[in-house]
Amino acid sequence: MKRFIFGSSGTVQRAAEKYEPIKSMVEARLDDIPDPRPVVSHLDPPWPDAMYGVGKTAIEAMARLFAETHGSAIVVRIGRVRAKNRQRIRERYQSTSATVTSSRCSKSATMRQAT
C-alpha cells in the first residue's frame, strides 16, 4: 500500500463546542461571535467528547505514523452544519456562498474542458 486515505470528522475536537466562543458558532448565535472569528484547526490538540471521536483521533495518529514510515497519508476532517441553523447561516453568508459556488462551477467546467 502506497497511500492511506481516511475520512475523519470534527468529532476529534467536538469538546471545544461546549465552550465559548466556539459554542456561539455552533449554536448560530451570530451576533455573539467575536471578530476575528476563532478557528479550531488541525494544529490544535485533539479534544474528543465521546468514544467515536477517540477512535477517529486514533486512526488519524495511525495515518500520521503510516506517512512517516511507509508512504503518504491523506486525512480529511469532514464538518457539518446542523439542519436547524442552515437557513440563518445561509442568509448571513449568502454572498460568500454564491461566490464560492460559482468559483467551484467555473473550476469544474475548466477541468472538464481540459480533459
C-alpha positions in Angstrom: 0.0 0.0 0.0 1.4 3.4 -1.0 -1.1 5.8 0.4 -3.5 5.8 3.3 -6.7 7.8 2.8 -9.1 8.4 5.7 -12.3 10.4 6.2 -12.2 11.7 9.7 -14.6 14.1 11.3 -14.8 17.1 13.5 -15.6 14.8 16.4 -11.9 14.7 17.2 -12.3 18.3 18.6 -16.0 18.3 19.4 -15.5 19.1 23.1 -14.5 22.6 22.1 -18.1 23.2 21.1 -19.1 23.2 24.8 -17.2 26.4 25.4 -17.3 30.0 24.2 -16.6 31.3 21.6 -17.0 28.1 19.6 -20.3 27.4 21.4 -21.7 30.6 19.9 -20.7 29.5 16.4 -22.2 26.0 16.9 -25.5 27.5 18.2 -25.5 30.0 15.3 -25.6 33.0 17.7 -24.0 35.0 15.0 -24.0 38.3 17.0 -22.0 36.7 19.8 -19.2 35.5 17.6 -16.1 37.7 18.1 -14.2 39.3 15.3 -11.9 37.9 14.1 -13.7 34.6 14.3 -11.9 31.9 16.3 -10.7 28.9 14.3 -10.3 25.3 15.5 -7.7 23.8 13.2 -5.8 20.6 12.7 -2.9 22.2 14.6 -5.0 22.3 17.8 -4.7 19.2 20.1 -7.5 16.6 19.8 -10.3 17.1 22.2 -13.0 14.4 21.6 -16.1 14.3 23.7 -17.1 10.7 23.0 -15.6 7.3 22.1 -16.4 7.8 18.4 -14.1 10.9 18.4 -11.4 8.9 20.3 -11.5 6.3 17.6 -11.2 8.9 14.8 -8.3 10.5 16.7 -6.5 7.1 17.0 -6.9 6.5 13.3 -5.5 9.9 12.5 -2.5 9.1 14.6 -2.1 5.8 12.6 -2.3 7.7 9.4 0.4 10.0 10.6 2.6 7.1 11.5 2.0 5.4 8.2 3.0 8.6 6.3 6.2 8.9 8.4 7.2 5.2 7.9 5.7 3.8 4.7 4.4 6.3 2.2 1.8 9.0 2.3 -1.5 9.7 4.1 -4.4 11.9 3.4 -6.8 12.7 6.3 -9.9 14.9 5.7 -11.9 16.1 8.6 -15.5 16.3 7.3 -17.5 19.0 9.0 -21.2 19.7 9.4 -23.9 22.4 9.6 -26.8 21.5 11.8 -30.1 21.5 9.9 -31.8 23.9 12.2 -29.1 26.5 11.7 -28.7 26.2 7.9 -31.1 29.0 6.9 -29.7 31.6 9.4 -26.1 30.8 8.2 -27.2 30.8 4.5 -28.8 34.3 4.9 -25.8 35.7 6.8 -23.2 34.4 4.3 -25.2 34.2 1.1 -23.0 36.5 -1.0 -19.9 34.5 0.1 -21.6 31.2 -0.7 -22.6 32.4 -4.1 -19.0 33.4 -4.9 -17.6 30.1 -3.7 -20.3 28.1 -5.6 -19.7 30.0 -8.9 -15.9 29.6 -8.4 -16.3 25.8 -8.0 -18.5 25.6 -11.1 -16.0 27.6 -13.1 -13.2 25.4 -12.0 -15.2 22.2 -12.8 -16.1 23.4 -16.2 -12.5 24.3 -16.9 -11.3 20.9 -15.7 -13.8 19.2 -18.0 -12.8 21.2 -21.0 -9.1 20.3 -20.3 -9.7 16.6 -20.3 
